[in-house]
Every structure is written in structure tokens, then in C-alpha cells.
Amino acid sequence: MKKVNLRDNYILWIAAASLIGIFVRILFFDHVTSDYSYYLTGWMNAMDKVGRFQRFGLDLGDYTCPYMYVLAIITLLPVNRLYAIKAVSCFFDFFLAYFSFEIVLTLTRNKNKAAWAYAAVFLCPTVIMNSAVWGQCDVIYSSFIIGALSLILKDKPFKSCILYGFAFALKLQSIFLAPLFICLWLKKKVKIRQLFIIPIIYCLGCVPAVIVGRNVVDVLTVYFKQSAEYPHLSFNAPSFLAFAQDFGIEATRLSILLTVGFTGMFVLLILISVFKVKFTINDLQWLELACVFAVVIPFLLPKMHERYFYISDIICIIYAFCRKKRWFIPVLSISASAYTYLRYICKGIFERPPLWIGSVLMLTVAAFLIFDFYRDYFDKHRIKETAVDITPF
């Protein structure tokens, strides 16, 4: 009888991680947060008061149209609404883990490493807390971003822009990775006409709401409404401005302009670096660049929430499986994010410790990522790095 080599059966590890992840998620489906009680429940109750189609065009909250369509569909079904909202997000957890698997497989050609990356993403504490505990939808736009990155590494720019367009249609935070697509255009990996699909998809996502009566200007400017909504420099985010929340410092027009301007200068520096470089940027460097943007931009910008580092946690996990000796980067990133999540979910226990602790952890992550990118940038003899084997077999 032929002996089964479990090392080669990467499907088993994926299946085991999926089953464990599903079980853990179900344990938290009954948990109710104030976001659900105050916002989501209120929006769905308002939908119940209008017709079946009119609810798709109601002006409620500050979410974009596509996610409001999801809530509208849930109100039409005979289901537990709390469970349904969490089930939608948990469903996209699979896509997030799958696309992470694809990126690691593309860069390492190792199915076992890719399977462990799938497991790390699917069992990531912040992924589980965001979807199953909090009932948030950050995984939806993030799965499209990771899918877009996977397709870029496979030289499929048009399909990548389509997925990124879906991400942009769902959440403004997808803009953290917008500079990456500008860099791709500068290096001629993406054509300008392919980038136009991104705003087109956003506009198409607004069509159903407009058809049933919602104001066109409102649906096209929802992101401007979001950016002007909050008065604080930091909203429980492990960012550079975490100290502002610790000491109760409110946002001013000058402080916002300065921090946004500094962030813009940082992005411009990266764009110039990419434009001037003469050699071809390899796939690992594109992943490094995605990490830099996903971590540094929300770290520097004002008015950030803890959940805005969601995509950075995922890309850092992927990076750790593709870069030697960088296993600690996702550990620091996820620790900082999980700390801020617990400050919200378990306010009575974790609210008192200062927020700047998470900021220091994220600063360390940002510093290593920037160092890695520019070390490779100035290394004319860039040796393609193989992924570290972190499997226990």
C-alpha cells in the first residue's frame, strides 16, 4: 500500500484551516456590537418602511451603493439579519485567503507555502474579528484588492483593474493602493485606458440606486461626505497620530492639511523613485511596494480608523511567506491592529491602555518595509529571493 505523503497534500491543510476557521467564526455569530445595533439595524428598519425596489435607492449612512444593495437584499430574505451580514463577510474571507494563496504560489512556486499562507489569512485574528465578531465588510473590498494584486503578478492588467474597480466601488480605503497602479502605469505594466475601467465600475455601481430615485450627485460624492464627517485626528487607529487621541487633541484645518500634504510628498517620492529606476521591477518588489503603500499611507493620514489597516495586515502576511527573515512583520502589524480592535470590541478591558503602543508597532513595520524596498531599489544585482520555509514538516 502506497504511503501518503502529507507534505504534498496541500489541499488537506487548506481544508483543515477552512473547517477550523468556520467553527471559530460560528462561535461569534451571536455577538452584537454598537455598530450593528445603532447603524445597520436602523438602516434596515428604514428599508422595511418602503417598497421592495425603493429600498435600493435610499440615502442612508455613508456607505457606497453596492454594500447598501447587500443590506437591501438581506431585508428581503427570511433570515436572521445579524447572521446574514456576518455570513456575507465570512463568505468573502474564503476569497481573501484564496487570492493570498495565489500570490504566494505565483512568487514561490510552492503549493505547501501557499497553503500555509491561505491558513494564516483565513485564521488571522483581525480577519475573524472583523467579519464574525464585528460584522464589518472590510474583507469584501480587501479580497478584490488582493485579487487585483494576484492578477498583476500574473500579467493580467485589465482583469486586475476590473477587480480594483470593484474594490474602489465598495470602500474609499481602497485608495491606499491607488499609487501602486500609478507605478504600474509608469513602468508600462498597465495602460492608461485600462485604468479608466476603475471609475467606470464605480459609476456602474451607482446605476441601480439612481434608477429608483436617488440623487446622482449624492451617490457620486459619497466619498467626499465620508472624508468630511469625522472631527478627530485619529479614531482608534495605530497611526502616527495615535498620540492625538491619547491626549484628546482635536483636528484642525491646518493639522489635516499638513498631514495630508506630508503623505502626498511621501507618495510622490515613491512615484519618482519608480519612474526614474532603469531596471525592471520584479514581482517581489511589486509586492514590497504594495506593502509600503498599504501600511504607510494610513499610518500618516489623519482621521484613520483601526479597520483601515485591515488590508495592510493581509499583505504583510503574504509578504512574510515570500521574503526571508520577515516573519515578524505580520506579527507586529496584526498585534497592533488586534490591540485596537479589542479597544472597541472589549471596551471595558482594553480601552484604558494608551493607543500609541500600537502606533510604535506599526511604525516598526513601516520602517522595515521601506528599508526592504529601497535596499532592493539600490541593489543593481538583485537576486530573486526564495520564500522561507515556515512549514512544520
KEKE-3310 file (N, C-alpha, C; in steps of 0.2 Angstrom, whole numbers, plus 5000, padded with zeros to 4 digits):
npx = (5004:5003:5012:5005:5010:5009:5015:5014:5001:4993:4980:4974:4978:4973:4959:4958:4961:4951:4940:4942:4942:4929:4922:4927:4922:4908:4906:4906:4895:4883:4887:4885:4888:4889:4889:4881:4869:4866:4868:4867:4856:4846:4847:4842:4829:4824:4823:4813:4802:4799:4795:4799:4809:4812:4820:4832:4837:4838:4844:4855:4866:4884:4889:4894:4884:4884:4886:4875:4866:4868:4863:4850:4845:4846:4836:4825:4825:4820:4828:4840:4846:4857:4866:4866:4872:4885:4888:4889:4901:4910:4909:4917:4929:4934:4938:4947:4957:4960:4965:4976:4983:4985:4994:5006:5009:5012:5023:5032:5031:5028:5017:5014:5019:5010:4998:4999:5000:4987:4980:4985:4980:4966:4964:4968:4968:4962:4955:4945:4939:4935:4925:4917:4915:4913:4906:4909:4913:4925:4933:4927:4930:4944:4947:4945:4955:4967:4965:4966:4980:4985:4982:4990:5003:5002:5002:4990:4984:4972:4961:4965:4963:4949:4945:4950:4943:4930:4934:4936:4923:4917:4924:4932:4944:4951:4959:4971:4980:4980:4991:5000:4995:4997:5011:5012:5007:5017:5028:5024:5016:5003:4991:4985:4972:4966:4966:4955:4944:4942:4935:4924:4917:4914:4905:4895:4891:4883:4871:4859:4854:4851:4842:4831:4828:4837:4848:4859:4871:4873:4876:4888:4897:4899:4911:4917:4909:4911:4925:4924:4917:4921:4928:4940:4958:4963:4955:4955:4965:4981:4990:5002:4996:4991:4994:4987:4974:4976:4979:4968:4968:4961:4956:4962:4960:4973:4981:4976:4978:4992:4996:4990:4997:5010:5009:5006:5018:5027:5021:5023:5037:5040:5034:5042:5054:5051:5048:5061:5069:5079:5080:5071:5057:5055:5043:5043:5047:5036:5027:5032:5031:5017:5015:5022:5014:5001:5003:5010:5003:4990:4995:5001:4991:4977:4962:4960:4953:4954:4951:4956:4968:4967:4969:4983:4987:4984:4992:5005:5005:5006:5018:5027:5028:5035:5047:5063:5066:5057:5046:5042:5035:5021:5017:5019:5011:4998:4997:4996:4985:4975:4975:4970:4957:4952:4951:4939:4930:4930:4928:4928:4939:4951:4952:4958:4973:4986:4985:4996:5005:5001:5004:5018:5022:5017:5024:5037:5035:5032:5045:5054:5048:5050:5064:5067:5062:5069:5082:5082:5080:5092:5100:5109:5112:5101:5096:5084:5074:5070:5056:5055:5055:5042:5034:5029:5035)
npy = (4994:5011:5024:5039:5055:5068:5080:5084:5085:5098:5102:5096:5104:5116:5113:5109:5121:5129:5122:5124:5137:5141:5135:5143:5155:5154:5153:5166:5172:5177:5188:5205:5221:5239:5246:5238:5238:5251:5257:5248:5241:5251:5256:5245:5244:5256:5253:5243:5250:5255:5252:5236:5239:5252:5253:5250:5262:5271:5285:5282:5283:5282:5273:5266:5263:5249:5241:5244:5239:5225:5225:5228:5218:5208:5212:5208:5194:5180:5179:5178:5193:5198:5187:5185:5196:5195:5182:5185:5193:5183:5174:5180:5180:5168:5170:5180:5173:5164:5171:5176:5164:5162:5172:5169:5157:5161:5168:5160:5147:5136:5125:5121:5131:5141:5136:5136:5150:5153:5147:5155:5168:5165:5161:5172:5183:5197:5196:5187:5193:5205:5201:5190:5194:5208:5211:5218:5225:5225:5215:5212:5223:5221:5208:5210:5219:5211:5201:5208:5212:5199:5196:5206:5201:5190:5195:5201:5214:5221:5213:5214:5228:5228:5221:5229:5240:5236:5235:5249:5254:5250:5253:5268:5266:5258:5266:5268:5259:5264:5272:5262:5257:5268:5268:5256:5259:5269:5261:5254:5243:5243:5250:5266:5267:5255:5259:5267:5259:5258:5270:5269:5257:5260:5270:5263:5255:5263:5265:5257:5262:5276:5274:5270:5282:5289:5303:5309:5316:5314:5300:5300:5307:5302:5298:5310:5315:5306:5309:5321:5319:5316:5323:5320:5318:5305:5289:5278:5272:5263:5273:5287:5297:5293:5297:5309:5306:5299:5310:5318:5328:5338:5338:5351:5362:5366:5356:5345:5348:5348:5335:5328:5333:5330:5316:5315:5320:5310:5299:5304:5305:5291:5288:5295:5289:5276:5279:5284:5274:5262:5248:5233:5231:5218:5204:5202:5214:5222:5217:5221:5235:5236:5233:5243:5255:5251:5251:5262:5274:5274:5275:5288:5297:5308:5305:5292:5275:5260:5249:5252:5248:5235:5229:5230:5221:5209:5210:5210:5198:5189:5194:5190:5176:5176:5182:5181:5180:5189:5186:5192:5204:5203:5199:5210:5219:5214:5212:5225:5230:5221:5224:5237:5234:5226:5236:5242:5232:5226:5236:5238:5232:5234:5247:5257:5256:5265:5271:5273:5263:5253:5261:5262:5249:5248:5258:5252:5242:5249:5255:5244:5239:5250:5251:5238:5239:5250:5245:5235:5242:5250:5240:5234:5221:5213:5199:5186:5182:5168:5160:5159:5143:5140:5130:5116:5104)
npz = (5000:4995:5003:5010:5007:5017:5016:5003:5001:5000:4999:5010:5021:5018:5018:5032:5038:5034:5039:5053:5054:5050:5061:5072:5068:5068:5082:5086:5080:5087:5094:5097:5091:5094:5082:5074:5081:5081:5069:5057:5060:5061:5048:5040:5046:5041:5028:5028:5028:5016:4998:4989:4979:4980:4992:4988:4984:4994:5004:5015:5029:5026:5018:5002:4987:4982:4994:5002:4994:4996:5010:5007:5000:5010:5019:5012:5013:5022:5035:5049:5052:5058:5058:5044:5039:5044:5038:5025:5025:5030:5020:5010:5016:5012:4999:5000:5007:4997:4986:4992:4993:4980:4976:4984:4979:4965:4967:4974:4969:4977:4983:4996:5004:5000:5004:5017:5019:5015:5026:5036:5033:5033:5046:5053:5066:5066:5054:5057:5068:5062:5052:5058:5072:5073:5062:5051:5034:5028:5023:5010:5000:5002:4998:4984:4981:4984:4975:4963:4965:4964:4950:4943:4946:4938:4926:4920:4917:4914:4919:4932:4935:4934:4945:4955:4952:4957:4971:4973:4971:4982:4994:5001:5007:4998:4991:4996:4989:4977:4972:4969:4957:4949:4948:4942:4929:4926:4924:4913:4914:4916:4906:4901:4897:4902:4916:4916:4918:4931:4937:4929:4933:4946:4944:4937:4948:4954:4947:4949:4961:4957:4947:4954:4960:4968:4972:4959:4961:4975:4976:4969:4976:4988:4994:4997:5007:5017:5020:5026:5037:5051:5066:5073:5074:5075:5075:5085:5078:5075:5071:5065:5071:5083:5096:5097:5099:5112:5120:5118:5107:5096:5078:5067:5053:5048:5054:5047:5034:5034:5038:5027:5016:5019:5018:5004:4999:5002:4995:4982:4982:4981:4969:4960:4962:4957:4944:4939:4940:4931:4929:4927:4938:4949:4953:4967:4971:4968:4976:4988:4987:4987:5000:5006:5003:5008:5021:5025:5020:5027:5040:5040:5037:5042:5053:5053:5055:5066:5058:5045:5043:5039:5026:5026:5035:5029:5017:5023:5029:5017:5012:5021:5019:5007:5008:5015:5033:5037:5045:5056:5053:5049:5062:5070:5064:5064:5078:5082:5075:5081:5094:5094:5089:5099:5109:5105:5104:5116:5126:5140:5145:5137:5134:5142:5141:5133:5116:5108:5109:5099:5088:5089:5086:5073:5066:5067:5058:5046:5044:5042:5030:5021:5021:5016:5003:4997:4999:4990:4979:4977:4974:4962:4958:4960:4968:4965:4978:4988:4996:5013:5022:5032:5036:5047:5044)
capx = (5000:5007:5011:5003:5015:5005:5018:5012:4994:4992:4973:4972:4980:4968:4953:4958:4961:4944:4935:4944:4940:4922:4920:4928:4918:4901:4906:4905:4889:4878:4890:4882:4892:4885:4888:4875:4863:4864:4868:4865:4849:4842:4846:4837:4822:4821:4822:4807:4796:4797:4794:4805:4814:4814:4825:4839:4839:4838:4850:4856:4873:4889:4892:4893:4878:4885:4885:4868:4862:4868:4859:4843:4844:4845:4830:4820:4825:4818:4834:4842:4849:4864:4869:4866:4878:4891:4889:4892:4908:4914:4910:4922:4935:4937:4941:4953:4963:4962:4969:4983:4986:4988:5000:5012:5011:5015:5030:5037:5030:5027:5010:5013:5019:5004:4993:5000:4998:4979:4978:4987:4975:4959:4964:4971:4963:4959:4950:4940:4936:4931:4919:4912:4913:4911:4901:4911:4913:4932:4935:4924:4935:4951:4948:4946:4962:4972:4964:4969:4987:4987:4982:4995:5008:5001:5002:4984:4982:4965:4957:4967:4959:4942:4944:4952:4937:4925:4936:4935:4916:4915:4927:4936:4951:4955:4963:4978:4983:4980:4998:5003:4993:5001:5018:5012:5007:5024:5033:5021:5013:4996:4989:4980:4965:4964:4964:4948:4939:4940:4929:4918:4914:4911:4898:4890:4888:4878:4866:4853:4851:4849:4836:4825:4827:4842:4851:4865:4876:4874:4880:4895:4901:4899:4917:4919:4905:4915:4931:4922:4912:4924:4932:4946:4964:4963:4949:4957:4970:4988:4994:5006:4993:4988:4995:4982:4968:4978:4979:4962:4969:4956:4958:4961:4961:4980:4984:4974:4982:5000:4997:4989:5002:5016:5008:5007:5025:5029:5019:5027:5044:5040:5032:5048:5059:5049:5049:5067:5073:5080:5079:5064:5055:5052:5037:5044:5047:5029:5023:5035:5028:5010:5015:5023:5008:4996:5005:5012:4998:4985:4999:5002:4985:4973:4955:4960:4950:4958:4950:4959:4974:4965:4972:4990:4988:4984:4998:5010:5006:5008:5025:5031:5029:5038:5053:5066:5068:5052:5041:5039:5032:5014:5016:5019:5005:4992:4996:4994:4978:4971:4975:4965:4950:4950:4949:4932:4925:4931:4930:4929:4946:4957:4951:4962:4980:4987:4984:5002:5008:5000:5007:5025:5022:5016:5030:5042:5033:5033:5052:5057:5046:5053:5071:5067:5060:5075:5088:5082:5080:5098:5104:5109:5112:5095:5095:5077:5074:5066:5052:5057:5051:5040:5030:5032:5036)
capy = (5000:5017:5028:5045:5060:5073:5086:5086:5086:5104:5103:5094:5110:5121:5110:5109:5128:5131:5120:5127:5144:5141:5134:5148:5161:5152:5154:5173:5175:5180:5194:5211:5227:5245:5247:5234:5240:5258:5259:5243:5239:5257:5257:5240:5246:5261:5250:5240:5255:5257:5246:5232:5242:5259:5252:5250:5269:5276:5288:5280:5282:5285:5268:5266:5259:5242:5237:5245:5234:5219:5226:5228:5211:5204:5214:5204:5187:5177:5176:5182:5199:5198:5181:5186:5201:5191:5177:5188:5195:5177:5171:5184:5178:5162:5173:5184:5168:5160:5176:5176:5158:5163:5177:5166:5152:5164:5171:5155:5140:5131:5124:5120:5138:5144:5133:5139:5157:5153:5146:5161:5173:5163:5161:5179:5186:5203:5194:5184:5198:5210:5198:5186:5197:5215:5211:5223:5222:5227:5209:5212:5227:5219:5202:5212:5221:5205:5198:5213:5211:5192:5196:5210:5197:5185:5199:5202:5220:5223:5210:5217:5234:5227:5219:5235:5244:5233:5237:5256:5255:5247:5257:5273:5264:5255:5271:5267:5255:5268:5274:5256:5257:5273:5265:5251:5263:5272:5255:5251:5236:5244:5255:5271:5265:5250:5262:5270:5254:5259:5274:5266:5252:5264:5273:5257:5253:5268:5265:5254:5267:5281:5272:5270:5289:5293:5309:5307:5320:5311:5294:5301:5311:5299:5298:5317:5316:5302:5312:5327:5318:5315:5328:5319:5316:5298:5286:5272:5269:5263:5278:5292:5302:5290:5301:5314:5303:5298:5317:5322:5333:5338:5340:5357:5363:5366:5349:5340:5350:5347:5328:5325:5336:5326:5310:5316:5321:5303:5295:5307:5302:5284:5288:5297:5283:5271:5282:5285:5267:5260:5241:5231:5229:5211:5203:5203:5221:5225:5215:5226:5242:5236:5233:5250:5259:5248:5252:5269:5279:5275:5277:5295:5301:5309:5303:5285:5271:5254:5245:5255:5244:5228:5227:5230:5215:5204:5210:5209:5190:5187:5196:5186:5170:5177:5185:5178:5183:5194:5183:5196:5210:5202:5198:5216:5223:5211:5214:5232:5230:5217:5228:5242:5230:5225:5243:5244:5226:5224:5242:5239:5229:5236:5254:5261:5256:5270:5269:5274:5256:5250:5265:5260:5243:5249:5262:5247:5238:5254:5256:5238:5239:5255:5249:5232:5242:5254:5241:5231:5248:5252:5234:5233:5214:5210:5191:5184:5179:5162:5161:5155:5138:5140:5124:5112:5097)
capz = (5000:4995:5009:5009:5009:5019:5014:4996:5001:5002:5000:5017:5025:5016:5021:5039:5040:5032:5044:5060:5053:5050:5068:5076:5066:5071:5089:5087:5076:5091:5097:5094:5093:5094:5075:5071:5085:5080:5062:5052:5061:5059:5040:5038:5048:5037:5021:5028:5028:5009:4994:4988:4975:4983:4997:4984:4982:5000:5006:5022:5031:5022:5014:4995:4985:4982:5001:5003:4990:5000:5015:5005:4998:5016:5021:5008:5014:5029:5038:5054:5049:5061:5055:5036:5037:5046:5034:5019:5026:5031:5013:5006:5019:5008:4993:5003:5008:4990:4982:4995:4991:4973:4976:4987:4974:4960:4969:4977:4966:4982:4985:5003:5007:4998:5008:5024:5018:5015:5033:5040:5032:5035:5053:5055:5072:5064:5049:5061:5072:5058:5049:5063:5078:5072:5057:5046:5027:5025:5019:5003:4996:5003:4994:4977:4980:4984:4969:4958:4965:4961:4943:4941:4946:4933:4919:4918:4920:4913:4924:4938:4935:4935:4952:4959:4951:4962:4977:4974:4971:4989:5000:5000:5009:4993:4988:4999:4984:4970:4970:4966:4950:4945:4947:4936:4923:4925:4922:4907:4916:4915:4901:4904:4895:4907:4922:4916:4920:4938:4939:4926:4938:4952:4941:4936:4954:4957:4942:4952:4966:4953:4943:4959:4963:4972:4968:4956:4965:4981:4975:4966:4980:4995:4997:5000:5013:5022:5022:5030:5043:5057:5068:5076:5070:5075:5078:5087:5074:5077:5066:5068:5075:5089:5102:5097:5103:5119:5123:5116:5103:5090:5072:5064:5046:5047:5055:5042:5028:5035:5037:5020:5012:5020:5015:4997:4997:5003:4989:4976:4982:4979:4962:4957:4963:4952:4937:4937:4940:4924:4929:4928:4944:4949:4956:4974:4973:4967:4982:4993:4986:4989:5007:5009:5002:5012:5028:5027:5019:5033:5046:5040:5036:5048:5053:5051:5060:5066:5052:5039:5042:5038:5020:5027:5039:5024:5013:5027:5029:5011:5011:5026:5016:5001:5010:5021:5039:5038:5048:5062:5051:5051:5069:5073:5061:5067:5085:5083:5073:5085:5100:5093:5088:5106:5112:5103:5105:5123:5129:5147:5147:5133:5132:5146:5139:5128:5109:5105:5109:5093:5084:5089:5082:5065:5064:5066:5052:5040:5043:5039:5023:5017:5021:5011:4996:4994:4998:4983:4974:4975:4973:4955:4957:4964:4967:4967:4985:4989:5002:5019:5023:5039:5037:5052:5042)
cpx = (5004:5006:5009:5007:5011:5008:5016:5004:4992:4984:4971:4973:4975:4961:4953:4958:4954:4939:4936:4941:4933:4919:4921:4924:4911:4901:4904:4899:4884:4881:4887:4886:4887:4884:4882:4869:4861:4863:4865:4857:4844:4841:4841:4830:4819:4819:4815:4801:4795:4797:4800:4810:4816:4819:4832:4842:4839:4844:4851:4864:4878:4892:4890:4887:4879:4884:4878:4864:4862:4863:4851:4841:4842:4839:4824:4820:4823:4823:4836:4847:4856:4868:4871:4872:4884:4893:4892:4899:4912:4914:4916:4929:4938:4941:4947:4959:4965:4966:4976:4987:4989:4994:5006:5014:5014:5022:5035:5037:5030:5020:5009:5014:5013:4998:4993:4998:4990:4977:4979:4982:4968:4958:4966:4966:4959:4954:4944:4936:4932:4925:4914:4910:4910:4906:4902:4912:4920:4934:4933:4929:4942:4952:4948:4953:4967:4971:4967:4977:4989:4987:4987:5001:5008:5001:4996:4981:4975:4960:4958:4963:4952:4941:4945:4946:4931:4927:4935:4928:4913:4917:4932:4944:4955:4960:4970:4983:4983:4987:5001:5001:4996:5008:5018:5011:5013:5029:5029:5018:5006:4995:4984:4973:4962:4962:4957:4943:4937:4935:4923:4914:4911:4905:4893:4887:4883:4871:4859:4849:4848:4843:4830:4824:4832:4846:4858:4871:4878:4878:4887:4899:4901:4905:4919:4915:4908:4921:4930:4918:4915:4929:4939:4952:4965:4957:4951:4962:4977:4992:4999:5003:4989:4989:4990:4976:4970:4977:4973:4963:4964:4959:4957:4962:4969:4983:4982:4978:4989:5001:4996:4994:5009:5015:5008:5014:5028:5028:5022:5034:5044:5038:5038:5053:5057:5050:5056:5071:5073:5079:5072:5062:5052:5046:5037:5044:5040:5025:5026:5032:5021:5010:5017:5017:5002:4997:5006:5007:4993:4989:5000:4996:4981:4966:4955:4957:4955:4957:4953:4966:4973:4969:4980:4992:4989:4990:5004:5011:5008:5016:5029:5032:5033:5045:5056:5067:5063:5046:5038:5035:5024:5012:5015:5012:4999:4991:4994:4987:4973:4970:4970:4958:4948:4948:4942:4928:4925:4932:4932:4936:4952:4957:4956:4970:4980:4987:4991:5006:5007:5004:5015:5026:5021:5021:5036:5041:5034:5041:5055:5054:5049:5060:5071:5066:5066:5081:5088:5082:5087:5103:5104:5110:5107:5095:5088:5077:5068:5062:5055:5052:5049:5035:5033:5034:5042)
cpy = (5006:5022:5035:5050:5066:5080:5089:5087:5093:5106:5101:5100:5115:5119:5111:5116:5131:5129:5123:5134:5145:5140:5140:5154:5160:5154:5162:5176:5178:5186:5200:5217:5233:5247:5244:5237:5247:5260:5254:5242:5245:5258:5251:5241:5251:5258:5246:5244:5257:5251:5242:5235:5248:5258:5252:5257:5274:5279:5287:5280:5285:5279:5269:5262:5252:5238:5238:5241:5227:5219:5225:5221:5207:5206:5210:5197:5186:5174:5181:5187:5199:5193:5182:5191:5198:5186:5179:5190:5188:5173:5174:5182:5172:5165:5177:5179:5165:5165:5176:5170:5159:5167:5173:5160:5155:5166:5165:5148:5135:5130:5124:5127:5142:5142:5136:5147:5158:5152:5152:5167:5171:5163:5167:5182:5192:5201:5191:5189:5203:5207:5195:5189:5204:5215:5216:5220:5224:5221:5209:5216:5224:5213:5204:5215:5216:5202:5202:5212:5204:5193:5200:5205:5191:5189:5200:5208:5223:5220:5212:5224:5233:5225:5225:5240:5242:5236:5245:5258:5253:5252:5262:5271:5260:5260:5271:5263:5259:5270:5268:5255:5262:5271:5260:5254:5266:5267:5252:5244:5237:5250:5260:5270:5260:5253:5265:5266:5255:5264:5272:5261:5255:5267:5268:5255:5257:5268:5262:5259:5273:5280:5272:5277:5292:5298:5307:5310:5316:5305:5295:5304:5309:5299:5305:5318:5312:5306:5318:5326:5318:5320:5327:5317:5309:5295:5279:5268:5269:5267:5282:5296:5299:5294:5307:5312:5302:5305:5321:5328:5333:5340:5347:5357:5362:5359:5344:5341:5347:5339:5325:5327:5332:5319:5310:5317:5314:5299:5298:5305:5295:5284:5290:5292:5278:5273:5282:5279:5264:5252:5239:5229:5222:5210:5204:5210:5225:5223:5220:5233:5242:5236:5240:5255:5257:5250:5259:5274:5280:5277:5285:5299:5302:5306:5295:5281:5264:5249:5246:5251:5237:5225:5226:5224:5209:5204:5208:5201:5187:5188:5192:5179:5170:5180:5182:5182:5189:5192:5188:5202:5209:5201:5205:5220:5220:5212:5221:5233:5227:5221:5234:5240:5229:5231:5244:5238:5225:5231:5242:5236:5233:5244:5259:5262:5261:5267:5269:5268:5253:5255:5264:5254:5244:5254:5257:5244:5243:5254:5250:5238:5244:5253:5243:5235:5245:5250:5238:5237:5250:5246:5232:5225:5210:5202:5190:5180:5173:5163:5157:5149:5138:5134:5119:5105:5097)
cpz = (5000:5001:5007:5012:5011:5017:5007:4996:5004:5003:5007:5022:5024:5019:5029:5042:5039:5038:5051:5060:5054:5057:5072:5075:5069:5078:5091:5084:5081:5094:5093:5096:5092:5087:5072:5075:5082:5073:5057:5053:5059:5052:5038:5040:5043:5030:5022:5027:5021:5005:4992:4984:4977:4988:4994:4983:4988:5002:5013:5023:5026:5018:5006:4993:4985:4989:5003:5000:4994:5006:5013:5003:5005:5019:5018:5009:5021:5033:5044:5051:5051:5058:5047:5035:5039:5041:5027:5019:5026:5024:5009:5010:5015:5002:4995:5004:5001:4986:4985:4993:4984:4972:4978:4982:4968:4961:4971:4973:4971:4985:4992:5007:5006:5002:5015:5024:5018:5022:5037:5039:5034:5042:5057:5061:5069:5058:5052:5065:5068:5055:5054:5069:5077:5067:5052:5039:5024:5021:5011:4999:4996:4998:4986:4976:4980:4978:4963:4959:4962:4953:4940:4941:4941:4926:4916:4920:4919:4918:4931:4940:4936:4942:4957:4958:4956:4969:4978:4974:4978:4995:4998:5001:5004:4989:4990:4993:4977:4968:4966:4958:4946:4944:4942:4930:4921:4922:4916:4908:4915:4910:4904:4903:4900:4914:4922:4918:4927:4940:4935:4930:4944:4950:4940:4942:4957:4953:4946:4957:4962:4950:4948:4962:4967:4968:4965:4959:4971:4981:4972:4970:4987:4998:5000:5006:5018:5025:5026:5036:5050:5060:5071:5072:5070:5078:5079:5082:5076:5072:5069:5073:5081:5095:5103:5100:5110:5123:5122:5112:5097:5084:5070:5057:5044:5048:5050:5036:5028:5034:5030:5016:5013:5017:5007:4995:4997:4997:4983:4976:4979:4971:4958:4957:4957:4945:4935:4937:4933:4924:4929:4935:4944:4953:4964:4976:4972:4973:4988:4993:4988:4997:5010:5008:5007:5019:5030:5026:5025:5039:5046:5040:5042:5047:5051:5057:5060:5061:5046:5038:5041:5032:5021:5031:5034:5020:5016:5028:5023:5010:5016:5023:5009:5002:5016:5027:5040:5041:5053:5060:5052:5058:5072:5070:5064:5074:5086:5081:5078:5092:5099:5092:5095:5110:5110:5105:5112:5127:5136:5149:5144:5132:5136:5143:5133:5120:5105:5105:5102:5087:5083:5085:5075:5062:5063:5059:5046:5039:5040:5031:5019:5016:5015:5004:4993:4995:4992:4977:4972:4974:4966:4953:4961:4963:4969:4973:4985:4995:5007:5020:5030:5040:5043:5050:5038)
residu = (MET:LYS:LYS:VAL:ASN:LEU:ARG:ASP:ASN:TYR:ILE:LEU:TRP:ILE:ALA:ALA:ALA:SER:LEU:ILE:GLY:ILE:PHE:VAL:ARG:ILE:LEU:PHE:PHE:ASP:HIS:VAL:THR:SER:ASP:TYR:SER:TYR:TYR:LEU:THR:GLY:TRP:MET:ASN:ALA:MET:ASP:LYS:VAL:GLY:ARG:PHE:GLN:ARG:PHE:GLY:LEU:ASP:LEU:GLY:ASP:TYR:THR:CYS:PRO:TYR:MET:TYR:VAL:LEU:ALA:ILE:ILE:THR:LEU:LEU:PRO:VAL:ASN:ARG:LEU:TYR:ALA:ILE:LYS:ALA:VAL:SER:CYS:PHE:PHE:ASP:PHE:PHE:LEU:ALA:TYR:PHE:SER:PHE:GLU:ILE:VAL:LEU:THR:LEU:THR:ARG:ASN:LYS:ASN:LYS:ALA:ALA:TRP:ALA:TYR:ALA:ALA:VAL:PHE:LEU:CYS:PRO:THR:VAL:ILE:MET:ASN:SER:ALA:VAL:TRP:GLY:GLN:CYS:ASP:VAL:ILE:TYR:SER:SER:PHE:ILE:ILE:GLY:ALA:LEU:SER:LEU:ILE:LEU:LYS:ASP:LYS:PRO:PHE:LYS:SER:CYS:ILE:LEU:TYR:GLY:PHE:ALA:PHE:ALA:LEU:LYS:LEU:GLN:SER:ILE:PHE:LEU:ALA:PRO:LEU:PHE:ILE:CYS:LEU:TRP:LEU:LYS:LYS:LYS:VAL:LYS:ILE:ARG:GLN:LEU:PHE:ILE:ILE:PRO:ILE:ILE:TYR:CYS:LEU:GLY:CYS:VAL:PRO:ALA:VAL:ILE:VAL:GLY:ARG:ASN:VAL:VAL:ASP:VAL:LEU:THR:VAL:TYR:PHE:LYS:GLN:SER:ALA:GLU:TYR:PRO:HIS:LEU:SER:PHE:ASN:ALA:PRO:SER:PHE:LEU:ALA:PHE:ALA:GLN:ASP:PHE:GLY:ILE:GLU:ALA:THR:ARG:LEU:SER:ILE:LEU:LEU:THR:VAL:GLY:PHE:THR:GLY:MET:PHE:VAL:LEU:LEU:ILE:LEU:ILE:SER:VAL:PHE:LYS:VAL:LYS:PHE:THR:ILE:ASN:ASP:LEU:GLN:TRP:LEU:GLU:LEU:ALA:CYS:VAL:PHE:ALA:VAL:VAL:ILE:PRO:PHE:LEU:LEU:PRO:LYS:MET:HIS:GLU:ARG:TYR:PHE:TYR:ILE:SER:ASP:ILE:ILE:CYS:ILE:ILE:TYR:ALA:PHE:CYS:ARG:LYS:LYS:ARG:TRP:PHE:ILE:PRO:VAL:LEU:SER:ILE:SER:ALA:SER:ALA:TYR:THR:TYR:LEU:ARG:TYR:ILE:CYS:LYS:GLY:ILE:PHE:GLU:ARG:PRO:PRO:LEU:TRP:ILE:GLY:SER:VAL:LEU:MET:LEU:THR:VAL:ALA:ALA:PHE:LEU:ILE:PHE:ASP:PHE:TYR:ARG:ASP:TYR:PHE:ASP:LYS:HIS:ARG:ILE:LYS:GLU:THR:ALA:VAL:ASP:ILE:THR:PRO:PHE)
# end
